[in-house]
Amino acid sequence: TAGMRFPLALCLGLVALATASQSPLQRRVVKEVLEYFHSRSNVQFFFKEQAVEGAVEREDPSGTFVQLRVNLVQTACGKRAPRRQNCRTLENRRKPTCLACYKFDSSDVPKVLDKYQNCGPSHHLAVKEIKHRDEAECRAVEEAGKSVDVLYLPGMYAFSKGLPA
């Protein structure tokens, strides 16, 4: 079993590294996920991100696909609290998890082509049916913009470039 232990340690090291070096697009997704989570009417408190896991970032000609899980932790502040950086986290409260899949186009200031977000208790998101649905939704998001590119990009691109800025 000594041989088995080593890769796990390696993975854990990578997870710690990933949070420190999130790409700008990943930061954007985390920010959007927090906004989405707080916009829900049943959320009364302000939640902070505790960890970001499983970040995937893939580029293709149609843009960049980002998928990640954000683990949230409840704070003592209401969600409309003005000074959120001082909010104490409540470790013993619920810790929801949000899965997010975003597809950005490849412009200088990337626009969201498509997105899918699902938040809930982590055990809830692990349920097989929900997991399957999440995976299918994320695959669809990753496909966004792909078929369109092949058909229209040259004409559309030339057209939009021809307009006065």
SEMILO-800875 format. One record per residue: residue number from 1; residue in one letter; x, y, z of N, C-alpha, C in turn. Coordinates in nm, 3 decimals, always signed. Each point is the difference from the previous one (the first is absolute). Layout:
% SEMILO-800875
+------+------+---------+---------+---------+---------+---------+---------+---------+---------+---------+
| resi | resn |    n_c1 |    n_c2 |    n_c3 |   ca_c1 |   ca_c2 |   ca_c3 |    c_c1 |    c_c2 |    c_c3 |
+------+------+---------+---------+---------+---------+---------+---------+---------+---------+---------+
|  NUM |    A |       X |       Y |       Z |       X |       Y |       Z |       X |       Y |       Z |
...
+------+------+---------+---------+---------+---------+---------+---------+---------+---------+---------+
This chain:
% SEMILO-800875
+------+------+---------+---------+---------+---------+---------+---------+---------+---------+---------+
| resi | resn |    n_c1 |    n_c2 |    n_c3 |   ca_c1 |   ca_c2 |   ca_c3 |    c_c1 |    c_c2 |    c_c3 |
+------+------+---------+---------+---------+---------+---------+---------+---------+---------+---------+
|    1 |    T |  +0.081 |  -0.121 |  +0.000 |  -0.081 |  +0.121 |  +0.000 |  +0.085 |  +0.127 |  +0.000 |
|    2 |    A |  +0.130 |  -0.015 |  +0.033 |  +0.087 |  +0.119 |  +0.003 |  +0.001 |  +0.067 |  -0.137 |
|    3 |    G |  -0.004 |  -0.080 |  -0.104 |  +0.000 |  +0.054 |  -0.135 |  -0.128 |  +0.076 |  -0.031 |
|    4 |    M |  -0.109 |  -0.038 |  +0.064 |  -0.127 |  +0.065 |  -0.026 |  -0.012 |  +0.138 |  +0.065 |
|    5 |    R |  +0.069 |  +0.017 |  +0.109 |  -0.018 |  +0.124 |  +0.076 |  +0.059 |  +0.122 |  -0.071 |
|    6 |    F |  +0.104 |  -0.023 |  -0.072 |  +0.072 |  +0.112 |  -0.062 |  -0.087 |  +0.083 |  -0.096 |
|    7 |    P |  -0.072 |  -0.060 |  -0.096 |  -0.079 |  +0.083 |  -0.094 |  -0.103 |  +0.087 |  +0.070 |
|    8 |    L |  -0.059 |  -0.050 |  +0.108 |  -0.101 |  +0.079 |  +0.071 |  +0.062 |  +0.128 |  +0.055 |
|    9 |    A |  +0.118 |  -0.015 |  +0.062 |  +0.069 |  +0.116 |  +0.055 |  +0.026 |  +0.101 |  -0.112 |
|   10 |    L |  +0.037 |  -0.053 |  -0.114 |  +0.029 |  +0.085 |  -0.116 |  -0.125 |  +0.077 |  -0.041 |
|   11 |    C |  -0.115 |  -0.070 |  -0.006 |  -0.126 |  +0.064 |  -0.037 |  -0.037 |  +0.110 |  +0.099 |
|   12 |    L |  +0.013 |  -0.029 |  +0.127 |  -0.037 |  +0.099 |  +0.102 |  +0.086 |  +0.124 |  -0.014 |
|   13 |    G |  +0.126 |  -0.019 |  -0.031 |  +0.091 |  +0.113 |  -0.022 |  -0.048 |  +0.085 |  -0.116 |
|   14 |    L |  -0.047 |  -0.067 |  -0.105 |  -0.048 |  +0.072 |  -0.118 |  -0.127 |  +0.080 |  +0.031 |
|   15 |    V |  -0.086 |  -0.055 |  +0.083 |  -0.124 |  +0.072 |  +0.036 |  +0.034 |  +0.131 |  +0.070 |
|   16 |    A |  +0.094 |  -0.006 |  +0.093 |  +0.041 |  +0.120 |  +0.074 |  +0.058 |  +0.102 |  -0.097 |
|   17 |    L |  +0.076 |  -0.048 |  -0.094 |  +0.064 |  +0.087 |  -0.099 |  -0.105 |  +0.067 |  -0.088 |
|   18 |    A |  -0.102 |  -0.075 |  -0.036 |  -0.102 |  +0.049 |  -0.094 |  -0.073 |  +0.122 |  +0.054 |
|   19 |    T |  -0.030 |  +0.001 |  +0.130 |  -0.074 |  +0.115 |  +0.054 |  +0.086 |  +0.125 |  -0.005 |
|   20 |    A |  +0.129 |  -0.017 |  +0.019 |  +0.090 |  +0.116 |  -0.001 |  +0.012 |  +0.056 |  -0.141 |
|   21 |    S |  -0.009 |  -0.087 |  -0.099 |  +0.027 |  +0.046 |  -0.136 |  -0.120 |  -0.017 |  -0.091 |
|   22 |    Q |  -0.115 |  +0.047 |  +0.044 |  -0.117 |  -0.007 |  -0.087 |  +0.015 |  +0.098 |  -0.115 |
|   23 |    S |  -0.042 |  -0.043 |  -0.117 |  +0.007 |  +0.088 |  -0.116 |  -0.105 |  +0.110 |  +0.014 |
|   24 |    P |  +0.016 |  +0.110 |  -0.075 |  -0.101 |  +0.108 |  +0.005 |  -0.140 |  -0.052 |  -0.032 |
|   25 |    L |  -0.013 |  -0.092 |  -0.094 |  -0.134 |  -0.052 |  -0.034 |  -0.056 |  -0.081 |  +0.116 |
|   26 |    Q |  +0.084 |  -0.076 |  +0.067 |  -0.047 |  -0.076 |  +0.115 |  -0.045 |  +0.093 |  +0.112 |
|   27 |    R |  +0.075 |  +0.108 |  +0.022 |  -0.041 |  +0.098 |  +0.102 |  -0.137 |  +0.057 |  -0.036 |
|   28 |    R |  -0.018 |  +0.028 |  -0.129 |  -0.127 |  +0.057 |  -0.045 |  -0.116 |  -0.095 |  +0.027 |
|   29 |    V |  +0.023 |  -0.128 |  -0.026 |  -0.105 |  -0.099 |  +0.023 |  -0.032 |  -0.007 |  +0.149 |
|   30 |    V |  +0.102 |  +0.001 |  +0.085 |  -0.023 |  -0.006 |  +0.145 |  -0.084 |  +0.119 |  +0.044 |
|   31 |    K |  +0.034 |  +0.118 |  -0.053 |  -0.073 |  +0.123 |  +0.034 |  -0.147 |  -0.014 |  -0.046 |
|   32 |    E |  -0.020 |  -0.047 |  -0.122 |  -0.136 |  -0.016 |  -0.053 |  -0.080 |  -0.101 |  +0.081 |
|   33 |    V |  +0.067 |  -0.108 |  +0.040 |  -0.068 |  -0.103 |  +0.078 |  -0.048 |  +0.057 |  +0.133 |
|   34 |    L |  +0.085 |  +0.079 |  +0.065 |  -0.038 |  +0.062 |  +0.127 |  -0.119 |  +0.093 |  -0.019 |
|   35 |    E |  +0.001 |  +0.077 |  -0.108 |  -0.112 |  +0.090 |  -0.028 |  -0.129 |  -0.080 |  -0.025 |
|   36 |    Y |  +0.016 |  -0.106 |  -0.077 |  -0.116 |  -0.085 |  -0.032 |  -0.056 |  -0.061 |  +0.129 |
|   37 |    F |  +0.089 |  -0.050 |  +0.085 |  -0.043 |  -0.064 |  +0.124 |  -0.074 |  +0.099 |  +0.090 |
|   38 |    H |  +0.055 |  +0.120 |  +0.013 |  -0.061 |  +0.100 |  +0.088 |  -0.129 |  +0.060 |  -0.059 |
|   39 |    S |  -0.018 |  -0.013 |  -0.130 |  -0.120 |  +0.056 |  -0.062 |  -0.123 |  -0.085 |  +0.030 |
|   40 |    R |  +0.021 |  -0.121 |  +0.050 |  -0.114 |  -0.087 |  +0.025 |  -0.074 |  +0.046 |  +0.125 |
|   41 |    S |  -0.132 |  -0.003 |  -0.008 |  -0.082 |  +0.061 |  +0.105 |  +0.014 |  -0.071 |  +0.134 |
|   42 |    N |  +0.030 |  -0.131 |  -0.003 |  +0.005 |  -0.073 |  +0.127 |  +0.133 |  +0.018 |  +0.073 |
|   43 |    V |  +0.094 |  +0.071 |  -0.062 |  +0.130 |  +0.022 |  +0.065 |  -0.006 |  +0.132 |  +0.077 |
|   44 |    Q |  +0.012 |  -0.007 |  +0.131 |  -0.010 |  +0.120 |  +0.085 |  +0.136 |  +0.052 |  +0.043 |
|   45 |    F |  +0.097 |  -0.090 |  +0.007 |  +0.131 |  +0.037 |  +0.053 |  +0.101 |  +0.021 |  -0.111 |
|   46 |    F |  +0.108 |  +0.065 |  +0.036 |  +0.110 |  +0.016 |  -0.094 |  +0.092 |  -0.122 |  +0.010 |
|   47 |    F |  +0.030 |  -0.060 |  -0.114 |  +0.088 |  -0.116 |  -0.004 |  +0.132 |  +0.038 |  -0.065 |
|   48 |    K |  +0.106 |  -0.060 |  +0.049 |  +0.133 |  +0.023 |  -0.059 |  +0.043 |  -0.128 |  -0.069 |
|   49 |    E |  +0.090 |  +0.014 |  -0.097 |  +0.056 |  -0.122 |  -0.059 |  +0.101 |  -0.056 |  +0.099 |
|   50 |    Q |  -0.009 |  -0.130 |  +0.023 |  +0.096 |  -0.062 |  +0.089 |  +0.109 |  -0.069 |  -0.081 |
|   51 |    A |  -0.041 |  -0.060 |  -0.110 |  +0.097 |  -0.068 |  -0.085 |  -0.057 |  -0.012 |  -0.140 |
|   52 |    V |  +0.090 |  -0.006 |  -0.096 |  -0.038 |  -0.024 |  -0.139 |  +0.066 |  -0.130 |  -0.040 |
|   53 |    E |  -0.082 |  -0.092 |  -0.048 |  +0.051 |  -0.133 |  -0.032 |  -0.023 |  -0.035 |  -0.146 |
|   54 |    G |  +0.079 |  -0.094 |  -0.045 |  -0.022 |  -0.063 |  -0.129 |  -0.007 |  +0.097 |  -0.117 |
|   55 |    A |  +0.080 |  +0.105 |  +0.004 |  -0.006 |  +0.099 |  -0.108 |  +0.053 |  -0.060 |  -0.130 |
|   56 |    V |  -0.079 |  +0.017 |  -0.104 |  +0.038 |  -0.045 |  -0.134 |  -0.007 |  +0.123 |  -0.090 |
|   57 |    E |  +0.100 |  +0.019 |  -0.082 |  -0.005 |  +0.110 |  -0.096 |  +0.051 |  -0.053 |  -0.133 |
|   58 |    R |  -0.089 |  +0.000 |  -0.100 |  +0.039 |  -0.054 |  -0.131 |  -0.029 |  +0.103 |  -0.108 |
|   59 |    E |  +0.097 |  +0.019 |  -0.086 |  -0.019 |  +0.093 |  -0.112 |  -0.024 |  -0.077 |  -0.128 |
|   60 |    D |  -0.083 |  +0.053 |  -0.085 |  -0.015 |  -0.053 |  -0.136 |  -0.028 |  +0.121 |  -0.090 |
|   61 |    P |  -0.008 |  -0.018 |  -0.130 |  -0.017 |  +0.117 |  -0.088 |  -0.121 |  +0.087 |  +0.035 |
|   62 |    S |  -0.103 |  -0.058 |  +0.062 |  -0.120 |  +0.079 |  +0.029 |  +0.009 |  +0.076 |  +0.132 |
|   63 |    G |  +0.104 |  -0.024 |  +0.079 |  +0.012 |  +0.072 |  +0.126 |  +0.061 |  -0.084 |  +0.110 |
|   64 |    T |  -0.031 |  +0.036 |  +0.124 |  +0.056 |  -0.069 |  +0.116 |  -0.112 |  -0.052 |  +0.090 |
|   65 |    F |  +0.012 |  -0.128 |  +0.035 |  -0.096 |  -0.063 |  +0.089 |  +0.062 |  -0.007 |  +0.139 |
|   66 |    V |  -0.076 |  +0.044 |  +0.101 |  +0.047 |  -0.007 |  +0.138 |  -0.103 |  -0.074 |  +0.083 |
|   67 |    Q |  +0.047 |  -0.099 |  +0.074 |  -0.089 |  -0.072 |  +0.091 |  +0.069 |  -0.007 |  +0.136 |
|   68 |    L |  -0.076 |  +0.026 |  +0.105 |  +0.057 |  -0.013 |  +0.134 |  -0.111 |  -0.016 |  +0.103 |
|   69 |    R |  +0.042 |  -0.042 |  +0.117 |  -0.090 |  -0.011 |  +0.114 |  +0.045 |  +0.099 |  +0.105 |
|   70 |    V |  -0.095 |  +0.076 |  +0.052 |  +0.032 |  +0.097 |  +0.105 |  -0.066 |  -0.048 |  +0.128 |
|   71 |    N |  +0.083 |  -0.024 |  +0.102 |  -0.054 |  -0.037 |  +0.131 |  -0.019 |  +0.128 |  +0.080 |
|   72 |    L |  -0.122 |  +0.022 |  +0.047 |  -0.032 |  +0.124 |  +0.070 |  -0.012 |  -0.026 |  +0.150 |
|   73 |    V |  +0.018 |  +0.106 |  +0.076 |  -0.019 |  -0.010 |  +0.145 |  -0.080 |  +0.122 |  +0.045 |
|   74 |    Q |  -0.095 |  -0.024 |  +0.090 |  -0.088 |  +0.107 |  +0.047 |  +0.074 |  +0.094 |  +0.095 |
|   75 |    T |  -0.033 |  +0.128 |  -0.009 |  +0.056 |  +0.097 |  +0.095 |  -0.109 |  +0.051 |  +0.092 |
|   76 |    A |  +0.040 |  +0.076 |  +0.098 |  -0.096 |  +0.057 |  +0.096 |  -0.073 |  +0.121 |  -0.057 |
|   77 |    C |  +0.041 |  +0.047 |  -0.116 |  -0.061 |  +0.119 |  -0.060 |  -0.120 |  -0.036 |  -0.087 |
|   78 |    G |  -0.095 |  +0.093 |  -0.004 |  -0.110 |  -0.014 |  -0.096 |  +0.056 |  +0.024 |  -0.140 |
|   79 |    K |  -0.072 |  -0.046 |  -0.103 |  +0.057 |  +0.011 |  -0.135 |  +0.008 |  +0.143 |  -0.051 |
|   80 |    R |  -0.070 |  +0.093 |  +0.064 |  +0.009 |  +0.140 |  -0.045 |  +0.102 |  +0.079 |  +0.082 |
|   81 |    A |  +0.078 |  -0.068 |  +0.080 |  +0.098 |  +0.068 |  +0.086 |  +0.094 |  +0.085 |  -0.085 |
|   82 |    P |  +0.021 |  +0.126 |  +0.040 |  +0.086 |  +0.088 |  -0.079 |  +0.149 |  -0.038 |  +0.007 |
|   83 |    R |  +0.047 |  -0.038 |  +0.120 |  +0.144 |  -0.027 |  +0.013 |  +0.024 |  -0.149 |  +0.016 |
|   84 |    R |  +0.011 |  -0.065 |  -0.113 |  +0.000 |  -0.145 |  +0.002 |  +0.135 |  -0.062 |  +0.036 |
|   85 |    Q |  +0.107 |  +0.077 |  -0.016 |  +0.130 |  -0.064 |  +0.027 |  +0.018 |  -0.032 |  +0.149 |
|   86 |    N |  -0.078 |  +0.065 |  +0.087 |  +0.015 |  -0.025 |  +0.144 |  -0.097 |  -0.106 |  +0.052 |
|   87 |    C |  -0.071 |  -0.066 |  -0.089 |  -0.101 |  -0.095 |  +0.046 |  +0.063 |  -0.128 |  +0.053 |
|   88 |    R |  -0.041 |  -0.035 |  +0.120 |  +0.051 |  -0.121 |  +0.064 |  -0.064 |  -0.123 |  -0.064 |
|   89 |    T |  +0.079 |  -0.101 |  -0.030 |  -0.058 |  -0.122 |  -0.057 |  -0.050 |  -0.090 |  +0.112 |
|   90 |    L |  -0.112 |  -0.066 |  -0.027 |  -0.060 |  -0.090 |  +0.098 |  +0.030 |  -0.144 |  -0.044 |
|   91 |    E |  +0.104 |  -0.056 |  +0.057 |  +0.047 |  -0.131 |  -0.045 |  -0.104 |  -0.111 |  +0.016 |
|   92 |    N |  -0.087 |  +0.013 |  +0.101 |  -0.092 |  -0.110 |  +0.026 |  -0.130 |  +0.011 |  -0.080 |
|   93 |    R |  -0.013 |  +0.102 |  -0.082 |  -0.122 |  +0.016 |  -0.080 |  +0.011 |  -0.075 |  -0.132 |
|   94 |    R |  -0.107 |  +0.015 |  -0.079 |  +0.001 |  -0.076 |  -0.126 |  +0.106 |  +0.053 |  -0.095 |
|   95 |    K |  +0.054 |  -0.091 |  -0.077 |  +0.105 |  +0.036 |  -0.095 |  -0.041 |  -0.049 |  -0.138 |
|   96 |    P |  -0.076 |  +0.083 |  -0.070 |  -0.045 |  -0.044 |  -0.132 |  +0.115 |  -0.003 |  -0.100 |
|   97 |    T |  -0.023 |  -0.072 |  -0.107 |  +0.097 |  -0.009 |  -0.109 |  -0.070 |  +0.044 |  -0.127 |
|   98 |    C |  +0.070 |  +0.075 |  -0.083 |  -0.056 |  +0.038 |  -0.130 |  +0.087 |  -0.057 |  -0.110 |
|   99 |    L |  -0.065 |  -0.062 |  -0.096 |  +0.070 |  -0.045 |  -0.119 |  -0.027 |  +0.105 |  -0.107 |
|  100 |    A |  +0.104 |  +0.040 |  -0.070 |  -0.018 |  +0.100 |  -0.105 |  +0.074 |  -0.042 |  -0.126 |
|  101 |    C |  -0.069 |  +0.016 |  -0.113 |  +0.063 |  -0.022 |  -0.130 |  -0.027 |  +0.124 |  -0.084 |
|  102 |    Y |  +0.105 |  +0.060 |  -0.052 |  -0.012 |  +0.121 |  -0.080 |  +0.077 |  -0.017 |  -0.130 |
|  103 |    K |  -0.057 |  +0.056 |  -0.106 |  +0.073 |  +0.003 |  -0.127 |  +0.015 |  +0.147 |  -0.038 |
|  104 |    F |  +0.123 |  +0.044 |  -0.015 |  +0.030 |  +0.138 |  -0.038 |  +0.046 |  +0.004 |  -0.145 |
|  105 |    D |  -0.034 |  +0.107 |  -0.069 |  +0.052 |  +0.012 |  -0.137 |  +0.146 |  +0.044 |  +0.008 |
|  106 |    S |  +0.065 |  +0.011 |  -0.116 |  +0.144 |  +0.028 |  +0.004 |  +0.033 |  +0.147 |  -0.026 |
|  107 |    S |  -0.095 |  +0.090 |  +0.031 |  +0.030 |  +0.143 |  -0.018 |  +0.092 |  +0.049 |  +0.113 |
|  108 |    D |  +0.050 |  +0.123 |  -0.015 |  +0.093 |  +0.057 |  +0.097 |  -0.062 |  +0.008 |  +0.139 |
|  109 |    V |  -0.127 |  +0.040 |  +0.004 |  -0.074 |  -0.003 |  +0.127 |  -0.104 |  -0.110 |  -0.019 |
|  110 |    P |  +0.035 |  -0.121 |  +0.043 |  -0.085 |  -0.115 |  -0.035 |  -0.144 |  +0.015 |  +0.048 |
|  111 |    K |  -0.092 |  -0.030 |  -0.091 |  -0.142 |  +0.004 |  +0.032 |  -0.047 |  -0.142 |  +0.029 |
|  112 |    V |  -0.104 |  -0.012 |  +0.080 |  -0.055 |  -0.132 |  +0.032 |  -0.089 |  -0.046 |  -0.115 |
|  113 |    L |  +0.036 |  -0.112 |  -0.062 |  -0.082 |  -0.056 |  -0.107 |  -0.112 |  -0.084 |  +0.059 |
|  114 |    D |  +0.032 |  -0.073 |  +0.105 |  -0.100 |  -0.086 |  +0.063 |  +0.050 |  -0.034 |  +0.140 |
|  115 |    K |  -0.094 |  -0.034 |  +0.089 |  +0.042 |  -0.035 |  +0.135 |  -0.103 |  -0.090 |  +0.065 |
|  116 |    Y |  +0.047 |  -0.073 |  +0.099 |  -0.089 |  -0.087 |  +0.079 |  +0.052 |  +0.004 |  +0.143 |
|  117 |    Q |  -0.091 |  +0.019 |  +0.097 |  +0.040 |  +0.004 |  +0.140 |  -0.098 |  -0.081 |  +0.081 |
|  118 |    N |  +0.050 |  -0.072 |  +0.097 |  -0.087 |  -0.076 |  +0.088 |  +0.060 |  +0.002 |  +0.140 |
|  119 |    C |  -0.077 |  +0.049 |  +0.097 |  +0.049 |  +0.009 |  +0.138 |  -0.087 |  -0.085 |  +0.090 |
|  120 |    G |  +0.064 |  -0.060 |  +0.099 |  -0.075 |  -0.078 |  +0.097 |  +0.094 |  -0.063 |  +0.100 |
|  121 |    P |  -0.054 |  -0.076 |  +0.094 |  +0.088 |  -0.072 |  +0.093 |  +0.087 |  -0.095 |  -0.081 |
|  122 |    S |  +0.125 |  -0.018 |  +0.040 |  +0.089 |  -0.081 |  -0.083 |  -0.049 |  -0.145 |  -0.014 |
|  123 |    H |  -0.063 |  -0.054 |  +0.104 |  -0.050 |  -0.138 |  -0.012 |  -0.113 |  -0.007 |  -0.104 |
|  124 |    H |  -0.072 |  +0.111 |  -0.014 |  -0.110 |  +0.009 |  -0.096 |  +0.056 |  -0.001 |  -0.143 |
|  125 |    L |  +0.109 |  +0.076 |  -0.021 |  +0.060 |  +0.007 |  -0.133 |  +0.068 |  -0.131 |  -0.038 |
|  126 |    A |  +0.027 |  -0.085 |  +0.100 |  +0.067 |  -0.127 |  -0.029 |  -0.099 |  -0.109 |  -0.041 |
|  127 |    V |  -0.132 |  +0.027 |  +0.018 |  -0.102 |  -0.098 |  -0.039 |  +0.014 |  -0.030 |  -0.149 |
|  128 |    K |  -0.008 |  -0.129 |  -0.033 |  +0.031 |  -0.042 |  -0.137 |  -0.078 |  +0.076 |  -0.106 |
|  129 |    E |  -0.133 |  +0.012 |  +0.019 |  -0.083 |  +0.066 |  -0.102 |  +0.043 |  +0.146 |  -0.020 |
|  130 |    I |  +0.025 |  +0.067 |  +0.111 |  +0.037 |  +0.141 |  -0.007 |  +0.137 |  +0.014 |  -0.066 |
|  131 |    K |  +0.089 |  -0.090 |  +0.038 |  +0.135 |  +0.002 |  -0.058 |  -0.007 |  -0.019 |  -0.151 |
|  132 |    H |  -0.082 |  -0.096 |  -0.043 |  -0.015 |  -0.025 |  -0.145 |  -0.055 |  +0.122 |  -0.071 |
|  133 |    R |  -0.100 |  +0.063 |  +0.061 |  -0.060 |  +0.119 |  -0.062 |  +0.104 |  +0.111 |  -0.009 |
|  134 |    D |  +0.073 |  +0.022 |  +0.111 |  +0.104 |  +0.104 |  +0.001 |  +0.103 |  -0.025 |  -0.111 |
|  135 |    E |  +0.042 |  -0.127 |  -0.014 |  +0.101 |  -0.032 |  -0.101 |  -0.053 |  +0.027 |  -0.140 |
|  136 |    A |  -0.126 |  -0.038 |  -0.022 |  -0.060 |  +0.022 |  -0.133 |  -0.013 |  +0.149 |  -0.029 |
|  137 |    E |  -0.042 |  +0.078 |  +0.100 |  -0.014 |  +0.145 |  -0.018 |  +0.136 |  +0.063 |  -0.030 |
|  138 |    C |  +0.103 |  -0.046 |  +0.071 |  +0.133 |  +0.056 |  -0.020 |  +0.055 |  -0.034 |  -0.138 |
|  139 |    R |  -0.030 |  -0.121 |  -0.046 |  +0.045 |  -0.037 |  -0.135 |  -0.066 |  +0.092 |  -0.103 |
|  140 |    A |  -0.129 |  +0.029 |  +0.020 |  -0.072 |  +0.088 |  -0.091 |  +0.061 |  +0.141 |  +0.002 |
|  141 |    V |  +0.036 |  +0.047 |  +0.120 |  +0.060 |  +0.133 |  +0.011 |  +0.133 |  +0.003 |  -0.075 |
|  142 |    E |  +0.078 |  -0.107 |  +0.015 |  +0.131 |  -0.002 |  -0.068 |  -0.016 |  +0.005 |  -0.151 |
|  143 |    E |  -0.109 |  -0.057 |  -0.051 |  -0.024 |  +0.000 |  -0.145 |  -0.042 |  +0.138 |  -0.053 |
|  144 |    A |  -0.039 |  +0.089 |  +0.089 |  -0.053 |  +0.131 |  -0.043 |  +0.097 |  +0.071 |  -0.092 |
|  145 |    G |  -0.055 |  +0.050 |  -0.109 |  +0.081 |  +0.078 |  -0.093 |  +0.079 |  -0.083 |  -0.099 |
|  146 |    K |  +0.008 |  -0.132 |  +0.021 |  +0.083 |  -0.082 |  -0.089 |  -0.056 |  -0.010 |  -0.140 |
|  147 |    S |  -0.127 |  -0.043 |  -0.012 |  -0.056 |  -0.022 |  -0.134 |  -0.014 |  +0.133 |  -0.073 |
|  148 |    V |  -0.031 |  +0.104 |  +0.074 |  -0.020 |  +0.132 |  -0.060 |  +0.128 |  +0.047 |  -0.068 |
|  149 |    D |  +0.111 |  -0.021 |  +0.066 |  +0.129 |  +0.046 |  -0.053 |  +0.025 |  -0.048 |  -0.141 |
|  150 |    V |  -0.021 |  -0.129 |  -0.020 |  +0.032 |  -0.062 |  -0.127 |  -0.081 |  +0.067 |  -0.111 |
|  151 |    L |  -0.128 |  +0.026 |  +0.029 |  -0.088 |  +0.052 |  -0.103 |  +0.017 |  +0.149 |  -0.026 |
|  152 |    Y |  +0.002 |  +0.078 |  +0.109 |  -0.017 |  +0.144 |  -0.020 |  +0.119 |  +0.088 |  +0.029 |
|  153 |    L |  +0.102 |  -0.052 |  +0.067 |  +0.097 |  +0.093 |  +0.053 |  +0.062 |  +0.094 |  -0.103 |
|  154 |    P |  +0.048 |  -0.048 |  -0.114 |  +0.068 |  +0.093 |  -0.090 |  -0.086 |  +0.120 |  -0.037 |
|  155 |    G |  -0.125 |  -0.024 |  -0.044 |  -0.089 |  +0.109 |  -0.039 |  -0.035 |  +0.092 |  +0.116 |
|  156 |    M |  -0.038 |  -0.060 |  +0.111 |  -0.040 |  +0.079 |  +0.117 |  +0.115 |  +0.085 |  +0.048 |
|  157 |    Y |  +0.116 |  -0.060 |  +0.000 |  +0.119 |  +0.068 |  +0.051 |  +0.030 |  +0.122 |  -0.088 |
|  158 |    A |  -0.001 |  -0.021 |  -0.131 |  +0.029 |  +0.110 |  -0.091 |  -0.105 |  +0.111 |  +0.016 |
|  159 |    F |  -0.124 |  -0.041 |  +0.016 |  -0.109 |  +0.095 |  +0.013 |  +0.016 |  +0.083 |  +0.127 |
|  160 |    S |  +0.025 |  -0.067 |  +0.112 |  +0.008 |  +0.075 |  +0.127 |  +0.124 |  +0.090 |  +0.001 |
|  161 |    K |  +0.105 |  -0.042 |  -0.069 |  +0.120 |  +0.083 |  -0.005 |  -0.023 |  +0.125 |  -0.087 |
|  162 |    G |  -0.092 |  -0.013 |  -0.097 |  -0.022 |  +0.112 |  -0.091 |  -0.082 |  +0.114 |  +0.061 |
|  163 |    L |  -0.068 |  -0.028 |  +0.109 |  -0.083 |  +0.103 |  +0.062 |  +0.086 |  +0.102 |  +0.074 |
|  164 |    P |  -0.041 |  +0.128 |  +0.000 |  +0.079 |  +0.098 |  +0.076 |  -0.008 |  -0.032 |  +0.149 |
|  165 |    A |  +0.113 |  +0.011 |  +0.068 |  +0.004 |  -0.039 |  +0.140 |  -0.078 |  +0.100 |  +0.086 |
+------+------+---------+---------+---------+---------+---------+---------+---------+---------+---------+
